[in-house]
Amino acid sequence: MIPKKFSLLKNRHFYSLCALLVCSILFLPNVCQCEDIDPFTPHFETFSNGRIDWDNGMIYGVGKGFLHDNQGSKTKAFRVAQYAALESIIKIAAGIQLDDRRKLEALGKGRVVIQIEALITYKEDKIDFFKNVEKSYYEVTRRAPIKGITGLTSKLLTHLKATPLDWSIFPEQPPKAELKDDQAPWLILDARKLPQQARVKPALFPKIVSESGETIYQLKTVNEAALIKRGMVSYVETDQTGKQLQSETGSYGIILARVRAFFAVQDAIAGQKGKRKKRRKFIVKEVTQAKGLMKTNLLISEKDARDLTAEDALSKILENCRVIVVTNSQIGGIEGNNQYLLAFDMDL
């Protein structure tokens, strides 16, 4: 039996160590300061054949190739899985909402599959072989970027400008120099309070509108270079409140964020993935309603609209597409089972 005096002494040492750890976390160096922490996780829109990462701007397509359907050949099954993964990307991309009125598949009028394939730059993301199952198969995941020079947005704009389709809305702002990322603010539009049946749906080119109907953010008013770099909107999720996101001192959320940062640094030291991107200054506004035919546009109050217009005149926060929409979990998506004829020959 442990003597009572020894047990109390042991407990004191334990509590002292805990207090020392908390103090160490609260007084971490700049690398762990709250403003250096990204409090968001990507919003994923999931489908039966893949998913979209609406924060980092990436489409993931999944395909399977079964050995029993390919004469027991691993090579043939693997190639079938590769083609199926690309097919999944094309199907998911076809169903992406461009704006409130149309999806990408609506632009081609029958020629959309070939056009979408031409707009896709893809890479292998993951390859798995499952053999300890009733029917062995390969599962291949491929990814295609939405953002960046090789992304869907960039190629789509280039294609639309050169092709006489039913689309005439393009950015009017030429590429301009931006403030450094650590100086410019980010706009956070908190859309989590909307009822489930009226939630915001993700789109490539959404709008921000005021209660009076004025559009303060739309495709034709953005810097095209910024649009290609980061997209018009990043859709994310977070467990922090709007007040915690905007506040920089004295909240429980800050302490929790620093604790997370402490362990994130330990993970990085242990060889995990590198530091997450930094988003320092947040301007938080509440979305009061999802507007438009497909619920892609974001309605804000008249006062918030005036504030953002004034802020954009100073920091170009809207012109440079520094916009983040905080959503609830899975918004829902297409099933990914539409039948499209692929524009390649599956010669095995």
N, C-alpha and C positions, 0 to 999 in steps of 0.2 A: 504493500500500500504506500502511495506517495505521500510524504508528510505535507500537511496543509501549508506550512510556511514555504516549502519548496515549490508547491503548486502556485501559490500567489506570486512568488518571484518569477516563475516561468511565464505566467500571464503578463506580468509587467514588461518583461523583455519582448513578448509578442506584440503588445500594444505599442511599445516604443518603436519597434521596427515598422509597424503599420503607419504610425505618425510620421516617421522619417520618410517612408515611401511617398505618402501623400504630399508632404512638403517638397520633396524632390520633383514630383510631377508638376505641382503648382508653380515652381520656379524654374521650369525647364528653360533652356536657352531658346533663342529665336526660332530655331528649326521646329520647335513644337509650340510656338505661340498660336493662339486661336485663329488669328487672321491668316495663318499659313495652312489651315486645315480645310480640306474640302468636306463639308458635312453631308454631301449628297452621294447617293448611289444611282446608277443608271436606271432609267425606266425601260423595262423590256416588254415589248409587245410580242406575245408568243403565239405560235401557230402549230398545227399538227406536223409541219415539215420544216420548222426552223423558228427564227425569232429576229426581231429588230432591236438593236440597242439604240435608243433615241437620244442618249446623251453623247456617246462617242461617235455616233453616226456609222453604224455597221449593220449590214444584213447578213444573217447566217442561214445557210441552207443545208439541210441534212438529207442524205440519200443512202439507201441500203442496196446491197447486191448479194443475193443468196446463192450459195454454191449449188444447191440442188436444181436451181433454175438455169444454171450455166454449165451443164455437163460436169459438175464437180470441179471446175477450173477456178482456182483462186484469182488468176489474172483477169479472166472475164468478169467474175463477180466484182472485183475491185473496180474495173472500168465502168461497169453498170452503176455502181455506187457513186462514182465520180460524176457521171452524167446526171444521175438522179439528184445529186446535191446542187448542180448547176440549174437543173430544171426547177428545183425548189426556190432558189434565189430569184429566178425569173418570175415565177408565180407570185412570190411575196412582193417583189418590186412592182409588178403589174397592179397590185391592189393598194399600193401606197396612195394616200390622199394627197393631191397636189395643193388644193385649196378647199374652200367650202363646197365647191360644186362638182369637181371632177377628180377622178383617179387617173393614174398614169396610163392605165389600159385604155382609157377613153380617147386618147390623143391620136392613136394610129389608125382607127377605123378599119380594123382587119389586119393591118400590117404591124401591130404593136409588138408581137413576139420577137420578130426580127429586129425591130428598133430597140427594144429593151435589151436584148442580148448584146447589141452593139454598144450600149451605154454601160455595160457591166464590166468592171475590172475585178477579177476574183483571184483568190489564193487559197491553197489548202490551209485549213485551220486545225483539223484533227482527223486522225485515222485510227479506227479500232477494228479488231477482228474478234468476233465472238464465236468460239468453238465449243464451249461447254454448254451448249443449248441444243434443243431438238433439231433445229435447222441452222447450221453454221452460216454466218454472213459477215460481210464487211459493212461498216458504217462510216461514211465519210462526211465531214462537215467542211464546207467552203464558206468563205466570207467575202463580201464585196462592200467597199466603202461608199458612204453617202456623201461625206465631206471630203475636202481636199481636191487637189488638181486632178487626180485620177478618179474622183468620186462621181456618183450618179448625178448630183446637182450640177456640177461643172459641165459634165458631158451633155446633160439634158439641156441646159441653157444654150450651149454651143449648137446643139442639134436643132433646137427650136428656132434659133435665129437664122439658120440656113435653110430651114424647111418650111414651106407655107402651110402650116397647120393652124388649127383654131386656137392660137395662143399669141397674144401680142403684148403681154405685160412683162417688161424686163426692167432690171435695175437701171435707173437713170444716173446714179452716182458713180463717177469714174473712181478707180482705185486711188485712195489717199493714204498718207502716212497716219498711223494710229499712235495714240499714247501708249507707253509701255504698259504691258498687262498688269504690273503691280501698282500702277497709278490710276488706271481707269476703273470706274465702278461697274458692277454687274446689276442688272435689273432682275429681281426675283418676282415672278407672278405666282402667288399662292392660290391654287385652284382646288385645294383639298376640301373646302367646305361645300362644294356643289353636291346636290343629291346624286345618287348613283345613276339614275336614269338620264341625268343631264350633265354628265361629266365631259370635260374637254377631251377631244380626240386628236391625236397627233397628226401633223401634216408638214409637208416640206415648206409651204409658203403661207402660214397663218397670218392673221391680222390682229392688231390691237385696236379696239374701237371704244369711244366714250359713250356715256349714256345719251348724249345728244345725237349720236350717230356719226360723229366725226372719226375718220380713220387716221390714227396717229402713227401707225406702223404697218407697212405693207411692202411688197416686193419691189415696187418701182422707186421706193425712197431709200433703199439701202445701198451701201457700198458693195459692189459686186465682189471685190477681192475678199472682203470680210464674210460675205455670204458663202463663198466657196470654202473659206477656211473653217468656219464654225457652224454654218447653217443658220437659218433665221431664228431658230429656237432649239434649245436643248431641253429635253423632257427628263426630269429626274424625280427621285423620291428621297425623303428624309424623315427622321423621327423628331427633328427639332421644330419648335413653333416659329411662326413668323417673327415674334418678338425676340426669340433667342438668336435667330439668324441675323437680325439687324443690330442687336446689342453686341458690344465688344467687351464689356466688363461686368463683373458682379452677378453672374447668373449661374444656376446649377448646370445649365447647358454648356457653359464655358468650361467648367470643371470637368464635366463628362467628356467634352471634346478633347481636353488636354490629356485625360487618361487614355482615350483612344489613340491620341497622337503618340503617347509614350510607347504603347505596345506596337503601333505601326512602325516606329523607328526600330524597335527590337526586331520586328519581322524583316525589315530592310537589311539590318545588320546580319540577320541569319540567312540572307540570300533570297528573300522573297522578291516580288516585283518592286520596281523602283517607286520613288515618291509620287504621290498623286498630284495632279495639277492644282495650282494655287488659284483661289478666287478670294480676293481680300475684302473689298468694300462692297456691301450689298445694299441695294435700295429695294425694300420689300413693299409690294403693293398686292392688294387682294383682288382676285377675279370674282366678280359678282354673278357672272352668267357666261355660259358657253353659247355663242351666237352662230347664226348661219345655218344653212341647210344640213351640214354634216357635223355641226357643233365643234368646229375647228377654231373659230375666232374667239378672242378673249375680250370680254366687256369689263371695263373698269369705271370707277366713278369719275365724274366731271372734274373734281379737284385733282385726283391722281393723274388724269390726262393732262391737265394744265402743268402740273409739277414735272411730269416726264418730258413734255415739250420744252420746258425751260431747261431741264437737265440736259436734254439732247443738244440744245444750242451751245452748252458749255463743254460737255464731255463726249458728244457724239455716241452716246450709249446705245441709241436705237440705230443710227446710221451704220454703226460698226457691229451690229448684230450681237450685242452683249446681253442676251436675253435668255433667262432660264425659267421654265415653267415647272413648278412643283405639283406633281399629280399624286393621286392615290395609286395603289398597286394596279396590276393589269387592267388596262382600259378595254381590252378585248380587241379582236382582230379578225381578219379573213381566215377562213379555214385552210386555205392553201390547197384545195383539191380541184380547182378549175382545170379543165383539160385544154392545154395549149400544145400546138404542134411545134416542136423544137426545131430551130434552124441549124441542125448539125446532123451528121450521119453517124449513127451508132454502129459502125462497122466493127464487129468483134472478130 
